[in-house]
Amino acid sequence: MSVDIEGADDSRLEENIETHIGIIGAPVGCELTPNYRQTIKEAVTKAAQAIGYYQLETLSIRISKDQECSELYLSVRAGTRVKISQRQIELVGAEKPDTVLQSVIDKAQLKEGTFLEQSQYESLKSKLLSTAQVRGYFDAKFTTQEIRIDFDTYSASIHLVFAAGKRYAFGKLLIPEDDKAQVLIQEVSTFKEGEPYHADKLAEFNQNLKLTGYFQQVVARPLVSKAQGDEVPIELIASAKPRDTFNIGGGISTDTGPSLRFKWQRPWVNSKGHSLSADAFISSPEQNISLKYKVPLEDPLNNYLSYQAGLKAENDNDTQSEAITLAIQRHWGEPDNDWKRIGFLRLEQEKFTQGTEDEQTTTLLLPGVTVSRRRTRGGLDLNWGDKQQYTLEGATQEVVSDIDLVRISLQSKWLRSYGKHRLFARAELGAIATNDFSQVPSSLRYFAGGDQSVRGFALNTLSPEEDDELTGGQYLSVASIEYSYPVATDWRLAVFTDVGNASDKPFKDLATGVGLGASWVSPVGPIRFYFARGNSVEETTWRFHFSMGPAL
């Protein structure tokens, strides 16, 4: 039913009455029985008192005579709305003043001289209790909670007394004696015994435990009922992952065609938390397999060593390559810092044929560093985020390597939303300095073109050429900007422009790609479709692009 209210000059009052009546529904047979009238009156009274109308009267109730009882007519006399004349809210019982609890009181909407609203009163009580629980005041309660209404002056006095009690501290962390991860659990802990309790620190500890990757299920919880003095013990309940886990997945894109990925992991190699994993990737242009051994250091989440070995084969366009790699990596990170650092030493030997060049083999010992950051919001369909990755590596003939080489790669992606409007921008720069570019392996040379580069061109088809065959570039410069707007549930339309190339001189012969696209947020993640026109000094092309996965 729709509701027509006469006498409610306050739009807020009218809206609240409609809301309360809306859940009642039409009377059986459109008959206004005494019970139905009483139900309506009680709903109107409750709706009015909730926002300070304590003397509202329901003068008449009638209903339309059509078969659906489509409209209810009410006549009311609202009366004077009650204002708050006195507000007394006390925080007592804490051993020392808690500024956070006091700020909840200070920021409360209940102010003297404002209209009384029950929702604000209940919200303040709920906020005080929840904040107290979060901060370890487990005995907190209201000893006085009342609103007194003076119908002679249409005023209300509020009196709340909140007894916070003592603030508890973190007690002993109770870890099962047979848990082989005891050392690792202590290392990812976010609190110390005797430190004031805070639920956020416990939540962060739970998150850290899950991120270690060592547990099938894990939870840390406070045992308030077993508190000893002021300290609450924290119980940890965990079950380790199986000895071995296996994952298999696949995908498809216009760059690589169908692809298959297989991963095996042994989370526990020993009681120190060492882990072992293998990863295999197969597609038409590329196949690789790698083995990784991880050794946690002082913080297994952000600080660890990894030893890696890998084999990679590539046969794409004018590139044929086979590489063997051995590497050691040192990972640094801080819980409160999004930036991650990796220092590495990589030994690789690559046998390759690039374009018309003769087959050759190059050995390099490459020390280097990578600095990266990734931030996202929005779940499956990201609506905000950015990703940066900067890598510097080098080699010298003085130590193992066949050539002198310095290589730098810079990547940046940004995603921002402004209401329904979404902008996505990316840029990629790279450069190689060497005494003999002909001996630089194909995997280290630069190529452009493809779904994640300059659209309108196939994967890695932009680079300098010799006798109409690609040689790979010494420099890379790519930039892109894309605008998208929703046109239906889970669908967005996009327009974009890309520019870039891989070249033997910086920013030489830049190609462009422009086009239209669409993205669908499927149950398995975003799927993107693009139709682009590419234009370079060599050719003008039209190409359809299809890809899956997150933008960052």
VEXZATI-969518 format. One record per residue (C-alpha): residue in one letter; x, y, z. Coordinates in steps of 0.001 Angstrom, whole numbers, plus 500000, padded with zeros to 6 digits. Layout:
// residues N
AXYZ...
***
This chain:
// residues 552
M500000500000500000S500928503605499510V500256505914502462D498657509367502311I499278511264505570E497483514469506507G498766516630509365A502439515511509251D504075518759508162D507546517354508856S508809515338505838R511039513313508148L508012512320510256E505997511406507187E508820509268505799N509290507417509085I505569506674509419E505476505323505852T508448503086506627H506855501597509745I503485501025508055G505111499591504933I506053496374506731I502497495745507968G500730495173504648A497085495476503641P494315494072505873V492614490824504951G489660491540502720C490403495281502925E488522495319506261L489660497782508947T489145495588512000P489788496966515512N492991494889515728Y494256496270512418R493490499842513491Q495385499266516747T498363497839514853I498453500934512629K498203503299515614E501057501532517430A503240501716514314V502529505442513883T503263506121517566K506536504200517410A507585505994514221A506803509393515735Q508515508819519080A511655507600517330I512292511152516097G510948513098519075Y507159513404518523Y505827512067521828Q502367513652521672L501276512643518206E497638511570517884T496132509419515136L492802511121514333S491481508841511612I492345505780509540R490638504755506318I491514502653503302S490761502798499568K487896500607498465D489539499085495388Q490233495346495307E493923495694496169C493454498118499103S496104500157497297E496120503235499568L495875503958503271Y494737507406504439L495836508756507817S495027511956509619V497342512872512504R498053515717514882A501836515795515282G502154518014518330T505388519684519385R508663517902518767V510786517267521838K514201518921522128I517135517893524298S517405520307527218Q520044518457529226R522664515872528341Q524670514162531061I527003511414529842E529602510152532285L532556507852531777V533495506250535089G535387503302536470A538444503344534221E541735503262536085K542867506222533991P540958508368531463D540633506740528049T540782509483525420V539333507221522710L536199506423524717Q535880510064525682S536102511106522017V533145508827521219I531103510808523746D532396514163522514K531522513352518887A528012512079519668Q525213513754517707L523120514140520869K523514517852521626E521586520164523870G519094522244521883T518710519645519100F515670517468518483L515622514118520240E516206511090518004Q516188507607519504S518530506277516802Q521277508686517868Y520844507637521493E521059503921520650S523955504542518279L525968506223521029K525381503340523428S526321500776520793K529456502727519805L530613503006523421L530161499281524074S531840498167520833T534778500568521261A535259499384524827Q535328495736523721V537839496516520954R540134498238523460G539985495492526081Y537401496841528542F535657493490528782D533735494368531973A532264497604530568K528533498241531110F525962501014531575T524983501564535179T522495504308534226Q520714504716530901E517580506842530771I515700509503528823R513238511633530794I510534513496528845D508918516670530257F505595517086528447D505037520537529932T508140521988528263Y508472519478525383S512023518750526497A514142515693527226S516996515058529611I519461512275528861H521490510580531552L524048507886530725V526690506481533052F529176504149531369A531379502121533721A534359501069531627G536146499101534328K539748498044533915R541487497647530602Y542892494162530083A546246493378528524F547425490621526221G548348487551528217K550274484466527302L549990483138523746L548781479545524085I550216477460521240P549664473679521103E552849471950522198D552850469678519155D552624472555516689K555839472587514675A555265476234513717Q555783477632517211V558793479733516241L557089481117513125I553922481927515056Q555912483978517551E557680485807514709V554434487029513062S552831488049516368T551686491693516460F551641492094520251K553686491355523349E552584489868526633G551507492653529013E550718495098526200P547241496759526382Y544692494684524499H543369495906521144A541187493815518826D542828495301515708K546192493850516729L544606490443517214A542919490711513805E546252491615512200F547858488611513916N545153486337512494Q545733487795509035N549486487250509327L548946483631510332K546841483012507224L549332484786504946T552182482515506022G550615479813503877Y551442477126506426F547953476498507817Q544783474924506463Q542767476691509180V544001478995511911V542456481390514433A543721483216517520R541076484254520073P541016485837523547L539977483671526501V538346486375528628S536859483859531057K540379482614531871A541951486005532479Q544647486055535138G544571489404536853D544581492006534087E545923489686531374V543806487748528899P545460484636527411I545284484268523626E544475480770522412L545643479622519005I543781476864517182A545418475682513960S545550472789511549A548484472461509178K548091472172505443P548527468744503829R552089467660503155D551643468448499458T549184470676497606F548520470764493874N546903473456491740I546090473427488066G544728476326486043G544401477647482534G543643480742480532I543416482196477091S544386485479475462T544986486771471975D548659487262472894T549538483700473859G546490481634472910P545498478867475357S547777478348478336L548072475828481146R549652476286484574F550513473636487157K551801474279490676W553002471960493407Q553814473135496921R555167471529500068P554446474142502789W556497472333505409V559943470984504674N561155471213508263S560235472720511653K561941476013510733G559251476747508172H561217476102505009S558969475454502010L559391474046498509S557352474713495366A557425474059491641D555630475923488876A555108474952485229F553606477119482483I552800475957478964S551575478002476002S552233477921472291P554994480592472262E556483479880475701Q557118477018478103N558878477233481446I559334475322484658S560798476589487925L561681475262491357K561742477480494458Y563020476851497980K562006479447500588V563792480093503882P562033482422506375L564199484886508277E563165487148511190D559762487841509621P558537484978507414L555942487194505722N558179490029504595N561786488918505104Y563036485688503607L565527484066501258S564555482086498182Y566648479834495998Q565372479271492458A566159477199489408G564374477356486086L564212476257482460K562539478358479781A561931477866476066E560452480410473662N559589480214469978D557670483332468995N557843485566465923D561568485797465106T562806484616468530Q564039481138469377S565494480776472830E566360478226475512A567552479411478934I568748477874482185T568600480038485315L569874479749488889A569083482542491348I569154483549494980Q566848486319496210R566654488273499461H563212489773500186W562713492756502507G559441494298503605E557757496019506519P554173495416507739D553324499137507699N555015499891504355D553609498924500945W557021498980499270K558831495644498882R562493495184497999I564265492235496421G568006491906496050F569041489110493704L571971487337492114R571041485430488949L573205483156486844E571723482401483446Q572853480788480255E570742481360477151K571079479795473732F569177481928471240T568612482900467639Q567186486376467094G566026487321463620T568729486746461019E571542486538463601D573508483313464016E572688481075466955Q574816481884469959T575055481255473691T575521483962476326T576315483439480001L575581486231482479L575951486648486230L573453489372487076P573265491033490488G570357493443490818V567559494938492851T563797495262492391V561588497709494262S557828497234493949R554481498266495391R550916497106494752R547800498654496317T544221497762495400R540624498257496467G537398496820495146G537636493028495367L537111491089492142D536393494234490095L539107496656491160N538007500301491264W541173501836492741G544791500870492807D548300501295491530K551333499140490842Q554967500127490522Q557963497939489767Y561521499195489182T564413496841488405L568137497528487960E570537494715487054G573976494400485549A576837492113484535T580551492437483866Q583100490430481908E585341490614484955V583073488135486778V581783485109484806S579737487089482229D580452487139478486I579612490849478115D579303494043480127L575656495012480629V573436497351482641R569668497039482269I566914499145483841S563152498549483613L560458500853485026Q556746499966485132S553831501944486568K550065501391486460W547310503560487972L543590502901488318R541265505580489684S537460505917489843Y535470509153490004G531886508140490604K531012505887487663H533932507191485587R537092505073485638L540569505930484344F543392503458483844A546896504619482894R550153502733482497A553699503453481425E556775501314480824L560349502419480167G563482500370479669A567089500756478565I570160498576478038A573791499718478058T576271497136476798N579544496720474957D578036494166472518F574261494245471915S574432491281469536Q575270489047472521V572426490305474697P570023487328475118S566587487577473514S564902487388476929L566625490623478011R565959492602474824Y562875494799474561F559798494165472420A556451495980472327G552951495192471120G550159493063472563D547309493105475086Q549422494682477825S551509496920475587V550479498698472357R547113497292471283G546458496957467591F549643494854467230A550370491219468037L552526490279471017N556170491435470724T555918492453467055L557229495996467548S561030496314467544P563868497242465189E564129494993462134E566895493631459958D565981491995456638D562313492144457737E563008490155460889L562741491458464468T565999492015466327G564706493334469656G565300496821470983Q567852498460473238Y565213500899474521L561535500569475440S558904503305475818V555183502532476162A552293504579477553S548529504076477619I545375505732478914E541914504167479024Y538508505532480049S535558503274480898Y531929503746481945P529293501198483111V526496500473480632A524868497467482343T525295495284485392D528871493935485361W529589495518481951R531714498572481112L532524500190477766A535989501667477218V537921503881474838F541722503903474834T544879505070473154D548314503438473380V551674504692472174G555129503114472222N557845501020470640A561009499073471271S563861500761469409D567618501240469025K567273504889470110P565070506356472883F561496507225471772K562197506437468126D559422505577465613L556607505438468160A553607503354467096T550043504125468183G546974502052468949V543445503415469412G540170501617469824L537082500584471736G536620497874474301A534344496255476837S534916494435480112W532693491911481860V533046491049485536S532496487314485279P532308484915488260V535957484024487638G537212487596487265P537274490421484712I537249489473481026R538228492210478562F537572492589474831Y539246495246472684F539186496159468991A542125498345468051R543657500077465055G547444500073465110N549603502497463163S553414502308462837V556015503432460329E555844499954458801E552114499229458661T548539499944459682T546779497006461350W543438496045462871R543406493567465745F540998492033468238H542340491525471785F540908489243474464S542301488724477957M541344487657481486G542521488694484930P542843491842487052A544039495128485579L546821495425488182
***
